[in-house]
């Protein structure tokens, strides 16, 4: 139920007081001021009235038999529908302690009995004016937030396009159809989202991590742009010298991306892309390259990328190999758990394997 904007004299004011003389007096004052007065004699009636139509302001008696005003105010401030509605307490005798308690509970003011028409109206008008300003500010903030989000989404899409185009430079020679790039970003995202639900990884992976790894993953082999076609596209086995040259792509790619990252130290996605490019050929058992890192010394994003990269290479046809089936590929990956791959990641991937893109 929407409260609607308050403008001019269209506010409806809920008056809650079990003493009928007070209720009549306040109701008359509110009506004379041109507002809609909604008098009730109990908290129960007030709840029903709020369910029917949200008020723009509540005049609430402190002392009532079924529930005192302080308790009811606390309830109102916990309810998302009513927490923003200004509450003015009505009381005959309020100590400083009572007033402090009331303000802590979220009340905006106190009106003392006996009532003075001018004072009551000044307080109501002031708080309705503040309430109108608050509503207008919230509407403005929502519009501003939407505008910023639209701009951020536009920038993100442009960023993705640039990243994909950059990654494509290195992939176009040995993956002309572009399947590799399309699949690895999605698979890294799927696995990261699955790991996020695991107690072992929930503190390391947030929504930003999931978004970043999808964008950073396609840049993992950017260093291959420096490797000659003679070696990169060789259909037969590589010599030890040729393999050593191929392996330099990790450091070359990381160095290239680091230069870009240094231009904007706040860009966490590029920092992740550097880690992925540098370490996605490291192995869990420490026998990988270029640094021979072991276990959790390898950045998490690179450990995810290592598995995704191998899976995609296995299920894809290359100039030097045919495509393996998903089942064959998973058997190879499971056999490498604790050797090439993080066993905790392999365990999660085994559970969600049917979701992988191939």
N, C-alpha and C positions, 0 to 999 in steps of 0.2 A: 504494500500500500504506500503510495507516494504522498509526501506531505505537501508538495507544491510550494511555489514561491510565495512569500508574503509581500504584498504591495499595498500601500495606502492603508485603508481601514478594514481590510478583508480578513484580519486575523480572527481565529476562534480560540477562546481562552477557557481552559478547563479549571473549574473552581472546586476544590475538594475540602469540605469542612462539615463535621457532624453536628455543629451548632447551627440550627436553622436561622437564628437571628443574624449571625455573621454571614451566612450563605446568602441571605436575601440582600443584605447591605452591599456586599461585594458584587453580587449579580447586577444590582441596580446601577452601581458605579460603572461597571464594565459596559453595560448596555448604553448608558448615557454618553459614554465616550465613543460610541459607534462600533464597538466590537461585538462579535457573537459570543455571548456568555453561555457556558455549559455547566450548570451547577450539579454536583453530586454530593451525597452525604457519607460515602464510604469508599475505601480503597477498592472493594469488589466492584462497585458501580464505576469507579474511575477506570478500572481495567477494561470493562465492557465498552465504555465510551471511547477509549483509545483504540480498541479493536475496530470500532465503527468508523472513526475519523481521527487521524492524528492531530492533536492541538498544536498551536504555534507557541503557546506559553501555558504553564501550569501554576496556579496559585494553590499551595498545599499547606493545610493546617498541620502543625507539629503534633498536637495532642489529639489522638483519635483512639477509640476503644479496640478496634480489630487489629490495627497495625499502625504504629506511629509514623509520622511524616518522614523521620530520618530513615527508617527501614524501607519505606516505599521509594524514597528518593534513590537509595542505593540500588534498588531493583530497576528503576527507570534508567539509571546510568550504565547498568550492565547489559541492557537490551539495545541491540544495534539500531532498532527502529526509533527508540526514544532518547538515546543518550545525548543527542544534540539539542533537545527541547529545553529552553530555559525554565528552571524551577525557582519560584519565589516562595519562601516559607512564610506562613502566617502564624504569629504567636502573640500571646498576651504578655509573656515575661520571658525574655531570653538572656541568659548569662553570656559572658564572653566565651566561656567554654562551649556553650551550645552553638553559638555563632561560628566558632572555629570548626566545630564538628560538621555543621551544615555546609560550610564552604569546602571542607575537605571531601564531602560526599558529592559535591558538584553543583550545589545550589548557587544561584547568582546574586541573591539578595534576601533580605528579611523585611516584612511589613509588620509593624507593631499594632496591636489593638489598644485603644479604639482607633478605627480607621478615619483618615482624613482624605476626602475626595481628591484634593489636589496632589497630595503626596502619593497616593495609590496610582493615580494616572501618570504622574511623572515617572515613577519607577517602571510601570508597565510599558510606557512609550519608549523609555530609554533602552530597556532590554529587548523590546521588539525591534527597535532600530538596529541594535547590535546584532540581533539574530538575522535580520535581513542582510546586513553587511557580510555576515559570516556565510550565509547561503550564496550570495553573489560571488564571494571569494572562492568558495568551493566549486561553483560552476565554472568560473574563470580558470581555476587550477586544473579541472578535468579537461577543459578545452585545450589548455596549454600542454597538459600531459599527452593528450592524443596527438597534438601537432608534433611534439618532440618525438613520440613513438613512431609516427609516420615517417619522419625524417630519418630516424635511426634505422628503421626497417629498410628505407630506400638506400641508405649508405651501406648497410649490411649486404644487401643484394648486389650493389655495385662492387663491394669488396670481394664477395664471392666470385663474381664474374672475372675480376682482375686476377684473383688467386688461381682460378681454374685456367685462365689463359696462360699464366706464367707456368703452371705445372704442365700444361699441355706441350710446352716447348720441349720438355725432356721426354715425354711419353709418346709423342707422335710417331717417332721412328720405329719403336718396337711394339706399339699398341695403337695402330691406326684407327681402330674403331672407337677408341676412347672408353672402353668398358671398365678398364682398370681404375681410372680416376673416378668414374661415377659410382663404382661399387665400394671402393675403400672408404670414402667419406661416410657413406651410409652405414657400412658395417662397423666402423669405429664408433659411430654414434650409438648404434644398437647395443654394442658390447658395453660401452661406457654407461649407458642408461641401466643396463642389467647389473653392472657392478655397483652402481649407486644404491641399489636395493640390498646389497650385501653388507652385513655388519663389518666385514673386513675392509671395505672400501668407502663406506658412506661418508667418512670424515675427509676423504681425499678428493671425492668427486661431487661437485655441485652442478647446478644447471648450466653455469657459465663454462665449466670444464667440458660438458657434453657438447655445447654449441661450438666451442673453440676447436675441439679435436676433429669435428666434422669438416671444418674449414682448413685446419692445418694439415690434415693427413695427405691430401693430394700433392703437397709440396715435398714429400719424403724423399723422392728420387730426383730432385731438381739438379743435383750435382752430376747426373748422367749427361747433361748437356755438354760436359767437357770431355766425355769419353767418345772416342772415334767409332764410326759405324763398323769399321773392320772388326773391332772387338765386340762391340755391343750387339751386333747382329750376326755374329759368327754362329753358324748352325751346329758345328761340332763342339767337341770338348775344348776348354780353354787351357792354355799352357799356364804354368805357375806365374810367369811374368805377366801374362794377360790378365789373370785373375787378380794379381796385385794391383794392376791399373784399374780394373773395375772397382775394386774395393776403395779406391781413393774418392769415389763419388760421395761417400758419406761426409768426409771432411770438407770436400769442395762445396757441397750443398749447404752444410751447416755454416761455413764461412760466408757464403753468399747471402744467406738469410740473416746472419748476424749483422752484416753491414746494413741491411734494411731495418732490422730491429733497433739498431743503435740510433737511427734517425728519429725513433719514437719509443722511448723507454717505457711508456705507459701501455704499449700495445702487447698485451699478454698473449694474444694469439700467435704473434710472430715469435715470441719467446718459446712457446710450445712447439712451433714449427721447427725451430733450431734444434730443440731436444730430439724431436722425431727424426729429422734428417740425419743427425749425428749418431744416434744410438739405436736405430731400428734394426741394425744387424748385430747388435750385442745379443748374447745368449744367457739364459738364466744360470747355466753352469759355469759361466766365465770364459768360455772358449770362443766368443764372438769377436767382432772387430767394430771400430778401430781401436778401442781402449781396453778391451778385455774386462769390462765391468761384469759384476756378478750379482745375481739376486736383485734385491731392492735398491742396489746402487744404480741400477738402470731406471731412469725416469718412468713413471707409470704410463704416460702417454706413449712412450717408445715401446714399452712392453706390450701394450694393446696393439700398436701398429705392427710390431713384429709378427704377431699371430695373423692379423688381417692380411698383411702383405703376402705371407706364405700361402695362406688359404686361397687368396685370389690368383696367385701364380699357379697353384696346383690345378684349380678348376678352369684355368684359361689355356687356350692353345698359344704356344710360342714358336718362334722359328726353330728352336732347339728341342721342343718336346710337344707331345699331344696333350689334350686336356684330360684331366682325371675326373672321375665322377665325384659327387659330393661325399659319398660313402667312403671311397678310397682316400680322399683328401682328409676326412675326419679321422680315419684310422692312423694316418701318418702324423697328424697333429696330436692325437691322444698318446701316441708312442713317444712323442717328444716332450711330454709333460715333465717338468722338473729338469729337463736337459736344455732344449732350445727355449721353451716357454715357461712363464710363470704358472705353476700348477693351479693356483687359485683362479687365474683367468681361464685356463683350460677347462676347469670344472664348471664355471659359469657358461662358457661357450658351448659345452656339450649339452647343457640344458636348453639353450635357446637356439641351437644350430639351425633349426628349420626356418628361422627368421632371417638368416644371412642372405644377402644379395649375391647372386652369381650368374 
